[in-house]
Amino acid sequence: MLEIQTKHLPPDIVVLEINGRITIGRECKQLEWATETLVREKKEKKIIFDLTGVTHIDSTGVGIIVMSAGQVKEAGGELRLAGANKHVEQVLKLTSVDKIVTWNPTVTEAAIGF
């Protein structure tokens, strides 16, 4: 099961804490919709995906991260990633997502200089 919680870091950073699996299926759409809502409706431009609680990611999850990064960039903002475990880190490196999206060990480090 995929769970997403929205948190705010003052003054204007939104953190999506993601727990579970970002894999093919209906639940994965939640992350896509959450990002779209933040960008289009709430006009957020600084978003961090906290991947600390992500246990598994597949190509669908990679696609959603890349697509989300594109949405945020198109709106004039930036998406950053934080807290990936070894498995998630390997998948992101293997698919070169680490070259597209800024990636940090922690949310605190991701927020620096945002």
Buried (B, 14 or more C-beta within 10 A) or exposed (E): EBEBEBEEBEEEBBBBBBBBBBBEEEBBEBBBEBBBEBBEEEEBBBBBBBBBBBBEBBEBBBBBBBBBBEBBBEBEBBBBBBBBBEEBBEBBEEBEBBEBBBBBEEBEBBBEEB
